Amino acid sequence: MEKNRREFIKILGSVAALSFVPGMLYASQKSDDSKIRLTILSTNDQHSRLEPFPANDKKYANQGGYAQRAALINSIRQEEDNVLLLDAGDIFQGTPFFNIYGGELEFKLMSKMGYDASTIGNHEFDNGLNGLSKASVHAKFPFICSNYDFSDTIMKDKTIPYKIIEKGELKIGIIGIGVKLDGLVSSKSYGDTKYLDPIEKANEYAKLLKEKSCDFIICLSHLGVDYPSEENKIGDVEFVSKTRNIDYLIGGHTHTFMEAPMEVKNLDGKLVKISHSGWGGLRVGRLDLEFDSKKNLAYEPTYTLKKVKKQA
């Protein structure tokens, strides 16, 4: 216990030292002042990996860790004016830090890093609704849940169905879609949480965001990529094909590393990008967009999957 506490203090100090300070002025990389740049950074399925994977790990030696991620995010914020930082759920569960502190540390550190929003994954229910509620007070960012109804639970009013974030001259709309809990999570853990149809709610709120003049609409999804052989189980591919008005989907749940986004046609025949960044805080997805003076995309967005590793 004492060792874990000391380790957390060290990590907290590292993240605090590297965290973005609101109001700092950074050099812009914009080559044309008439264009508006937006950088979207994303993570998913962090699973309480506060520290890097150990040096003797056969696959991910010295990779990951909250301090290393903070350094990467901070370096990108020094280069770009408009940066959005989002998470697609399963922040909890996977190391003793969660077992001992119940998610408090994860939320505190993500707040230090300046996350703009997250959705809720199935592992956020591992300590029950009381545990999630208790930990949530340490998050200085909103939880966006468009298809979970918490109105009859202790989590009432602690999530929002959508959010509009302004970055520069752009209005970015965000919705959040969660996986079906029945059969995946103990009924005691999610209690009276109501699972609502993800396609219906996504179309409802994406349409609302479009009507509110959002320039770009993002879905944070914890559905998983695809389940072609499993009936009555919806993944991101099917979800996108049955929705409209969403411009970009950031996914999680299946721990999928995507070096480049998938593209799936929505109900209107528009190609929508889907990206997943693996798991364990090992990667940060980065989508760079540029809009013209009329808020239309000026060129095809570029995507990179950034490795989080200890600096040499």
C-alpha positions in Angstrom: 0.0 0.0 0.0 2.7 2.5 1.0 4.8 1.7 -2.1 1.8 2.3 -4.3 1.1 5.6 -2.6 4.7 6.7 -3.1 4.5 5.6 -6.8 1.3 7.6 -7.3 2.9 10.8 -5.8 5.8 10.4 -8.1 3.5 10.0 -11.2 1.3 12.8 -10.1 4.3 15.1 -9.8 5.5 14.1 -13.2 2.1 14.7 -14.9 1.6 18.0 -13.1 5.0 19.2 -14.3 4.2 18.3 -17.9 0.5 19.2 -18.0 -0.8 22.0 -20.2 -1.3 25.3 -18.4 -4.4 27.1 -19.8 -3.6 30.5 -21.2 0.0 29.7 -22.3 0.8 31.0 -25.8 2.2 28.5 -28.2 3.7 29.0 -31.7 1.2 28.2 -34.4 2.0 25.7 -37.2 -0.7 27.2 -39.5 0.7 28.0 -42.9 -2.4 29.9 -44.0 -4.2 32.3 -41.6 -7.4 31.8 -43.6 -7.4 28.1 -42.6 -8.5 26.7 -39.2 -6.6 23.7 -37.9 -8.0 21.2 -35.4 -6.1 18.3 -33.8 -8.1 15.6 -32.2 -6.1 13.3 -29.8 -7.8 10.1 -28.5 -7.2 7.2 -26.1 -9.3 4.2 -25.2 -9.2 1.2 -22.8 -6.5 2.7 -20.6 -7.2 0.1 -17.9 -5.5 1.9 -15.0 -2.0 1.6 -16.5 -0.6 4.6 -14.6 3.0 3.4 -15.0 4.8 2.3 -18.2 4.9 -1.4 -19.0 8.0 -2.9 -17.3 11.4 -3.0 -19.0 11.3 -6.8 -19.2 7.9 -6.9 -21.0 8.3 -8.9 -24.2 6.0 -6.7 -26.2 5.6 -3.3 -24.7 8.8 -2.6 -22.7 8.9 1.0 -21.3 5.8 2.0 -23.3 2.8 3.7 -21.9 2.4 5.5 -18.6 0.5 8.6 -17.7 3.6 10.8 -17.3 4.9 9.8 -20.7 1.5 10.4 -22.3 1.4 13.9 -20.6 4.7 14.7 -22.2 3.5 13.6 -25.7 0.3 15.6 -25.3 2.1 18.7 -24.1 4.5 18.6 -27.0 1.6 18.5 -29.5 -0.1 21.4 -27.7 3.1 23.4 -28.1 2.8 22.9 -31.9 -1.0 23.3 -32.4 -3.5 26.0 -31.3 -6.6 23.9 -31.3 -6.2 20.5 -29.6 -9.1 18.3 -28.4 -8.3 15.4 -26.1 -10.9 12.6 -25.8 -11.3 9.1 -24.3 -13.6 6.3 -25.4 -13.9 4.5 -22.0 -12.6 1.6 -19.9 -10.4 3.9 -17.9 -10.6 1.5 -14.9 -9.4 -1.9 -14.1 -6.1 -3.7 -14.8 -3.6 -2.7 -12.1 -3.4 -2.5 -8.3 -3.9 1.3 -8.5 -7.5 0.7 -9.3 -8.0 -2.0 -6.7 -6.6 0.3 -4.0 -7.9 3.7 -5.0 -11.0 2.9 -7.0 -10.4 5.1 -10.0 -9.6 8.3 -8.1 -6.0 8.4 -9.4 -7.0 7.9 -13.0 -9.5 10.7 -13.0 -7.1 13.1 -11.2 -4.3 12.4 -13.7 -6.6 12.7 -16.7 -7.8 16.0 -15.3 -4.1 17.2 -15.0 -3.6 16.3 -18.6 -6.6 18.4 -19.7 -8.9 15.8 -21.1 -11.9 17.5 -22.7 -14.4 14.6 -22.3 -14.8 10.9 -22.0 -17.5 8.3 -22.4 -18.1 5.5 -20.0 -16.9 1.9 -20.7 -18.2 -1.3 -19.1 -15.2 -1.5 -16.7 -16.2 1.8 -15.2 -19.0 -0.2 -13.4 -16.5 -2.7 -11.8 -16.9 -1.0 -8.4 -20.6 -0.6 -8.9 -22.5 2.7 -9.3 -21.5 3.9 -5.9 -17.8 3.4 -6.7 -18.2 5.2 -10.1 -20.0 8.0 -8.4 -17.4 8.4 -5.7 -14.6 8.5 -8.2 -16.3 10.8 -10.6 -16.0 13.8 -8.3 -12.2 13.8 -9.1 -12.8 14.2 -12.8 -12.6 17.8 -14.1 -14.0 16.8 -17.5 -17.5 15.6 -18.5 -18.7 12.1 -19.1 -20.8 11.9 -22.2 -23.3 9.1 -22.3 -26.0 9.4 -24.9 -27.6 5.9 -24.5 -27.2 5.2 -20.7 -30.1 6.6 -18.6 -28.9 7.1 -15.1 -31.9 9.0 -13.9 -32.9 6.4 -11.3 -29.4 5.9 -9.9 -26.8 7.6 -7.8 -25.2 8.7 -11.1 -28.1 10.9 -12.0 -27.0 14.3 -13.4 -23.3 13.1 -13.3 -23.2 12.5 -17.1 -24.4 14.5 -20.1 -25.9 13.2 -23.4 -23.8 15.5 -25.6 -21.5 18.4 -25.4 -20.4 21.3 -27.7 -16.8 22.4 -27.4 -15.5 25.5 -29.1 -11.9 25.4 -30.4 -10.9 28.6 -32.1 -13.7 29.5 -34.5 -15.0 25.9 -34.6 -17.9 24.3 -32.8 -17.3 20.6 -32.1 -20.2 18.4 -31.1 -19.6 15.2 -29.2 -21.9 12.3 -28.3 -21.0 9.1 -26.4 -22.3 5.6 -27.0 -21.9 2.7 -24.5 -22.0 -1.1 -24.9 -25.0 -3.2 -23.8 -24.4 -4.0 -20.2 -26.7 -7.0 -19.7 -24.6 -10.2 -19.9 -21.4 -8.2 -19.8 -21.6 -6.5 -16.5 -23.2 -7.8 -13.3 -26.7 -6.5 -12.8 -25.7 -5.5 -9.3 -22.9 -3.3 -10.7 -25.1 -1.2 -13.0 -28.3 -1.4 -11.0 -31.2 0.6 -12.5 -29.1 2.0 -15.3 -31.2 1.9 -18.5 -29.6 0.9 -21.8 -31.1 2.8 -24.7 -30.9 1.9 -28.4 -27.5 3.3 -29.5 -28.5 4.0 -33.1 -31.7 5.8 -32.1 -30.0 8.0 -29.5 -27.0 8.7 -31.8 -29.2 9.9 -34.6 -31.3 12.0 -32.2 -28.3 13.8 -30.7 -26.2 14.0 -33.8 -29.2 15.7 -35.6 -29.6 18.1 -32.6 -25.9 19.0 -32.8 -26.2 19.6 -36.5 -29.1 21.9 -35.9 -27.0 23.7 -33.3 -24.6 24.5 -36.1 -21.7 22.3 -35.1 -18.9 22.2 -37.7 -17.7 18.7 -36.8 -19.5 15.9 -34.9 -17.6 13.2 -33.0 -18.9 10.0 -31.5 -17.1 8.4 -28.6 -18.0 4.8 -28.8 -17.4 1.8 -26.5 -19.2 -0.7 -28.7 -16.1 -2.4 -30.2 -15.2 -2.6 -33.9 -17.4 -5.3 -35.4 -19.2 -8.6 -34.7 -20.2 -10.0 -38.1 -20.8 -13.5 -36.8 -22.7 -12.5 -33.6 -26.4 -11.6 -33.9 -27.9 -8.8 -31.7 -24.4 -7.4 -31.0 -23.7 -4.1 -32.6 -20.2 -2.8 -33.4 -18.9 0.5 -34.8 -19.1 -0.7 -38.4 -22.8 -1.5 -38.3 -23.4 1.5 -36.0 -21.9 4.0 -38.5 -23.8 2.3 -41.4 -27.1 3.1 -39.6 -26.5 6.6 -38.5 -26.0 10.0 -40.0 -24.4 13.4 -39.2 -21.4 11.9 -37.4 -18.1 12.9 -38.9 -15.7 10.9 -36.9 -15.9 7.9 -34.5 -13.4 7.3 -31.8 -13.9 3.7 -30.6 -12.9 1.3 -27.8 -13.7 -2.0 -26.1 -12.1 -4.5 -28.5 -8.5 -3.3 -27.8 -7.9 -2.8 -31.5 -4.7 -1.1 -32.7 -5.5 0.8 -35.9 -2.5 2.3 -37.8 -5.0 4.0 -40.0 -8.8 4.6 -39.6 -11.4 2.4 -41.2 -13.9 4.1 -43.4 -17.6 3.1 -43.4 -20.4 4.6 -45.4 -23.2 6.1 -43.2 -26.9 6.3 -44.1 -26.3 9.2 -46.5 -23.4 7.4 -48.3 -20.8 9.6 -46.6 -17.5 7.9 -45.6 -17.0 8.2 -41.8 -13.6 7.5 -40.2 -13.4 5.0 -37.3 -10.2 4.9 -35.2 -9.2 2.8 -32.2 -5.9 3.3 -30.3 -5.4 -0.2 -28.8 -5.3 -0.4 -25.0 -3.2 0.2 -21.9 -2.4 3.8 -22.8 0.2 2.5 -25.3 -0.9 4.8 -28.1 -2.6 8.1 -28.7 -4.6 8.6 -31.9 -4.1 11.9 -33.7 -6.4 13.2 -36.4 -5.4 16.5 -38.0 -8.0 18.5 -39.8 -8.0 21.8 -41.6 -11.1 23.9 -42.4 -11.5 26.8 -44.8 -13.1 30.1 -44.0 -16.5 28.6 -44.5 -15.8 25.8 -42.0 -15.6 23.2 -44.8 -12.8 20.6 -44.7 -10.0 22.0 -46.8 -8.3 18.7 -47.4 -8.4 15.0 -46.4 -7.7 14.7 -42.7 -4.4 12.9 -41.7 -4.2 10.3 -39.0 -1.2 9.0 -37.0 -1.1 6.5 -34.1 1.5 8.0 -31.7 3.5 5.6 -29.5 3.7 6.4 -25.8 7.2 5.4 -24.7 10.0 6.4 -22.3 12.2 9.1 -23.7 15.8 8.1 -24.4 
